[in-house]
Structures are given as structure tokens and as C-alpha cells.
Amino acid sequence: GMFNILFTSLPPLALGIFDKTCSAETRESNPALYKTSQNSELFNIKKFWLWIGTAIFHSVLLFWVPMLAMSTGVSWSSGHTDGYLILGNTVYSLVVIVTCLKAGLVMDNWTWFSHLSIWGSIALWFIFLVVYSSLWPSLKFVASNMAGLFMLLFNSPVFWSCLLLVPVLVLLTDCTATFVKLKFFPSESDKKRKEEKKNKTLRFDSHQGESGLPLQEQASKVVFNKKNGTTVTIKKETKEGNRWSAKVANSDDEEL
């Protein structure tokens, strides 16, 4: 129950509330983008069974890779050996990580809440693991066989190897499929989102001066204007960021 309530509940909220394929302005100017949802292209029978198949594929890897990795057994200097609790909490940790990262993989628009929900959920699980396995015997109602379990896990090279390699192995197929889809079979929404990012980059570049600093940070001023006979001498200083450059001219020049 805590898996659904605490550790994986925020990423679906971030996905459902804050995720968007395009901006409102882009959709208003391109009404055809609404055909995607009207034609049920994002969720239909085919998509449903694709998600079911993906879940089964992930489940097989999430269980059997750690299971095979721990098949030779691990022992600690304290006399403890690995068992179903070590395997179970390793798999549980991997499931939380993969579930959160998979949610991030299908997001089109990352916001601060997206980052908080994904990385915060993963961190929350490990905080819970440390706290819960430290409560016994101070609190008698917690499971006594979980006492000190986080120390066993964190001192196990097999645990850290699984933590680093298994999520990559599990999500490698998903990342490849996402790349192929966006590269070779993009939807209209994907194309418009790419155009939005390109336009933002162009607008940002257009607001940069030669120095690479925003134009609004550039300023100029006339330091002095002195008359010497019939010649007017003007010194003009221009500021680009924190650097001032000077130009001296007089009325005999064609251009100041």
C-alpha cells in the first residue's frame, strides 16, 4: 500500500496535471493538434496492451536480474547472510526507481514539480528504509527482522551494482523506442514541440550581443564633450556586461 501512496503517487500527478505536449498558444494556432486526443491515439486497446507487455517485461528483469546476481550468496563480517529480505528490499528499491524514471521518460514537459515528484519519491523510499530499519527495538510494533537491514544493503556491492545497472538495463528498450519514435516517426505534437524549442533558442540568441551577454545589459555614455578651437572632441564609452570600451572621435571625422 505504501508503494502506491507514498513512493510512486507523485509522478502520475505530475504527469497528469503539469505535463503538456505544446503550449496553449501553439494549440490555439494549430487546432489540428486536438485530433490526437479525439482519435484516441494516445490511449486505446493497442496502447493498453503495449503498456501491459512493457510492465511484464520490466517485472521479469526487475526480479530475475537481482535474483541471479545474488545466487552465489553474500555474507557480512557480522555473520549475517543474504536472504529473502535482502533480495526483496533490493527488488523493491529497483521497482521504485524504475517506476519513477519511466514516468519521467514519458513526460513531454519537465517542471519543478516533475523533478520533485521523481527524485523526491526515490529519496523518500531510501529515507523510509533507513528510518524503519532503525526503529526496532525502540518501537516494538515494527518488524524485528528489518532491524539494521539498511546497513546490510548499503554495505553490499551486489546491491549497489544492481542499483546502477538494472534500471539502465530495464529502461534501455524504452529509451531506444522513444528515440526512434521522436526521430523517425514524430507526431504532429512532437513536431510542434520541437519547433517551439527551436524558436525559443532563436529568440534567446537574438537577445545576445557579440560578447554573448544580453543586449539589455549593454549601455553607452558620453564621458566628456570638449570644444578645442573649432573641433569638438567626444569620448564615447560602451558597456558590455562588466566591461567598458572607449571610442574617441571629433567633428572632423565622418562618423562618430
VENKAZI-V391032 format. One line per field, one symbol per residue. phi: phi as a letter, one per 30 degrees, with the letter a starting at -180 (. if undefined). psi: psi as a letter, one per 30 degrees, with the letter a starting at -180 (. if undefined). burial: + if it has 9 or more other C-alpha atoms within 8 Angstrom, else -. A space follows every 10 residues. Layout:
phi = ???
psi = ???
burial = ???
//
This chain:
phi = .ddddccbdd edddddccda dbdddddddb dddddeddch ddbadddedd dddddddddd ddcddddddc ddjbbcddjd bdaddddddd dddddddddd dddddcdcbd cddddddddd dddddddddd dddcddcdcd dddddcdidd ddddccdddd ddddcdeddd cddddddddd dddcbddddd dddddddddd ddddddccdd dicedddcab acdabccbic cccbcccccb icccbcbcbb ddddbc
psi = efeeeefgee eeeeeeefkk elleeeeefi fffffeeegh ffjaeeeefe eeeeeeeeee efeeeeeefg ffkkllfffk llafeeeefe eeeeeeeeee eeeeefkfjk leeeeeeeee eeeeeeeeee eegfekgejf flkfffkgee eeefgjeeee eeeeeeeeee geeeeeeeee eeefhkleee eeeeeeeeee eeeeefgkaf fglkeffkll ljeljkkjcg kkkkkkkkkj bgkkkkkkll fflek.
burial = --+--+++++ +++++--++- ++---++--- --+--+---- ------++-- -------+-- +++-+++-++ ---------- -+---++--+ +-++++++++ ++++--+--+ --++++++++ ++-+++--++ -++-++---- -----++-++ -+++-+--++ +++--++--+ +---+----+ ++---+--++ +++--+---- -------++- --++--++-- -+--+----- ++++++++++ --------++ ------
//
